[in-house]
């Protein structure tokens, strides 16, 4: 009797999570982090990567306080953070576009893998940056 209940519970859990896609080791989808000195520059960079179809979505988080080492001194500044949702195949072009438009001498441009995500959202990311769905 317990085995049937356990089997049913496992089946319900799989159905509930079936819209999640675990990503392969190549991590086709990524989230980028880019810091900017102002909201105006953050908007400019967001528009740059979006109009070139290098990202599906860019969130701008304003009012962040950063503490860091720069040229041998401890610094502190107010910044904006861009969260860039894209595909691994677009990261090199996105990095190049960001560096060309960024005011920092050494801009933070970091991409981290999306280990798992909602199936339709990941399809939307891919479609937004490459124009077709193959997820």
Secondary structure as UniProt FT lines:
FT   HELIX           2..16
FT   TURN            17..19
FT   STRAND          20..22
FT   TURN            25..26
FT   STRAND          29..36
FT   HELIX           39..51
FT   TURN            52..53
FT   STRAND          57..70
FT   TURN            71..72
FT   STRAND          73..87
FT   HELIX           88..90
FT   HELIX           91..101
FT   TURN            105..106
FT   STRAND          109..113
FT   STRAND          116..118
FT   HELIX           119..130
//
